[in-house]
């Protein structure tokens, strides 16, 4: 049986580059170099047939530890809650007021980038605090 060595997370969206650049800011990711023979991604995009221009974008972890994120344009809009979402781990190892302060600070930063805070969930007897957010196109994610 083969072993999976890498995972790519794919987002369906209306504006791939806009969503990718948002996630670069959230995670500290970068845009990978353009394909050989192209000075930049704009030059590569212009080389595509018109119907494919702006149809995809990607970002990567600069140290190679996290998965590649791929963003592809789809014709339909988002209509329901995601079945899969990212947890952005900003409060790992923290509890109580310290955790909430870290989550709130990151939420404020991301709102400044175009995210929306949906709800702030405080700790109970089972779960620690987290904040449910949406990215610039409404995809849910959690600050955990």
C-alpha positions as CSV (number, residue, x, y, z in Angstrom):
1,X,0.0,0.0,0.0
2,X,1.3,3.5,-1.0
3,X,2.0,6.1,1.7
4,X,0.6,9.6,1.2
5,X,3.4,12.0,1.6
6,X,1.8,15.4,0.8
7,X,-1.6,17.0,1.0
8,X,-3.0,19.9,-1.0
9,X,-6.0,21.8,0.3
10,X,-8.2,23.1,-2.6
11,X,-10.7,26.0,-2.3
12,X,-13.5,26.5,-4.8
13,X,-14.0,30.2,-5.2
14,X,-15.0,33.1,-7.5
15,X,-11.7,35.1,-7.3
16,X,-8.8,32.7,-6.9
17,X,-6.0,35.2,-6.6
18,X,-7.9,37.4,-4.1
19,X,-8.7,34.4,-1.8
20,X,-5.1,33.1,-2.1
21,X,-3.6,36.4,-1.2
22,X,-5.9,36.6,1.9
23,X,-4.7,33.1,3.0
24,X,-1.1,34.1,2.4
25,X,-1.6,36.9,4.9
26,X,-3.4,34.6,7.4
27,X,-0.8,31.8,7.4
28,X,2.4,33.6,6.4
29,X,2.4,31.6,3.2
30,X,3.9,32.9,-0.1
31,X,3.1,32.8,-3.8
32,X,5.3,30.2,-5.4
33,X,7.6,31.2,-8.3
34,X,6.0,31.3,-11.8
35,X,6.6,28.5,-14.2
36,X,9.9,28.5,-16.1
37,X,10.0,30.9,-19.0
38,X,7.6,33.5,-17.3
39,X,8.8,36.6,-15.5
40,X,5.7,36.5,-13.2
41,X,2.3,35.0,-12.7
42,X,0.6,37.8,-14.7
43,X,2.7,36.9,-17.7
44,X,1.8,33.3,-17.3
45,X,-1.9,34.2,-16.9
46,X,-1.8,36.3,-20.1
47,X,-0.5,33.2,-22.0
48,X,-3.6,31.2,-21.2
49,X,-6.7,31.2,-23.4
50,X,-9.1,34.0,-22.2
51,X,-11.5,31.5,-20.6
52,X,-8.8,30.2,-18.3
53,X,-7.2,33.5,-17.3
54,X,-7.6,34.1,-13.6
55,X,-9.0,30.6,-13.1
56,X,-6.4,29.4,-10.5
57,X,-3.8,30.5,-8.0
58,X,-1.8,28.9,-5.3
59,X,0.2,29.6,-2.2
60,X,2.7,27.6,-0.2
61,X,4.4,27.4,3.2
62,X,7.8,29.1,2.7
63,X,9.4,26.5,4.9
64,X,7.6,23.5,3.3
65,X,6.0,22.2,6.5
66,X,2.3,23.0,5.7
67,X,0.2,21.9,2.7
68,X,0.0,23.7,-0.6
69,X,-3.2,25.7,-0.9
70,X,-4.8,25.7,-4.4
71,X,-7.6,28.1,-5.3
72,X,-9.8,27.3,-8.4
73,X,-12.5,29.4,-9.9
74,X,-15.9,27.7,-10.1
75,X,-19.1,29.1,-11.6
76,X,-21.4,28.4,-8.6
77,X,-21.4,30.5,-5.4
78,X,-21.1,29.2,-1.9
79,X,-24.5,28.3,-0.6
80,X,-24.1,26.2,2.6
81,X,-21.7,25.6,5.5
82,X,-18.3,24.0,4.6
83,X,-18.1,20.3,5.2
84,X,-14.3,20.7,5.7
85,X,-12.6,23.8,7.2
86,X,-9.2,24.9,8.3
87,X,-8.4,25.5,12.0
88,X,-5.8,28.3,12.3
89,X,-4.0,27.3,15.5
90,X,-3.2,30.6,17.2
91,X,-4.0,29.5,20.8
92,X,-2.2,26.2,21.1
93,X,-1.2,25.5,24.6
94,X,-3.1,28.5,26.0
95,X,-6.1,28.5,28.2
96,X,-8.6,30.9,29.8
97,X,-8.0,34.7,29.4
98,X,-4.6,34.2,27.7
99,X,-6.2,32.1,25.0
100,X,-9.1,34.4,24.4
101,X,-6.8,37.4,24.2
102,X,-4.7,35.6,21.5
103,X,-7.8,34.6,19.6
104,X,-9.3,38.1,19.8
105,X,-6.1,39.7,18.6
106,X,-5.8,37.4,15.6
107,X,-9.5,37.9,14.8
108,X,-9.1,41.7,14.8
109,X,-6.1,41.3,12.4
110,X,-8.0,39.1,10.0
111,X,-11.1,41.3,10.1
112,X,-8.7,44.0,8.9
113,X,-7.8,41.8,5.9
114,X,-11.4,41.3,5.0
115,X,-12.5,38.3,7.1
116,X,-15.7,38.2,9.1
117,X,-16.0,37.0,12.7
118,X,-19.1,34.8,12.9
119,X,-19.1,33.8,16.6
120,X,-16.9,33.6,19.6
121,X,-17.2,30.3,21.5
122,X,-16.0,30.4,25.1
123,X,-14.6,27.4,26.9
124,X,-16.9,24.8,28.5
125,X,-16.2,21.6,30.4
126,X,-15.2,19.8,27.1
127,X,-13.8,22.3,24.6
128,X,-11.5,25.3,24.8
129,X,-12.4,28.7,23.4
130,X,-12.4,29.3,19.6
131,X,-13.6,31.9,17.1
132,X,-15.5,30.9,14.0
133,X,-14.6,33.2,11.0
134,X,-15.2,33.5,7.3
135,X,-12.6,34.4,4.7
136,X,-13.1,37.0,2.0
137,X,-15.5,34.8,0.1
138,X,-17.4,33.3,3.0
139,X,-15.5,30.1,3.6
140,X,-15.6,29.2,7.3
141,X,-12.5,28.6,9.3
142,X,-11.8,28.6,13.0
143,X,-9.2,30.4,15.1
144,X,-8.3,27.7,17.5
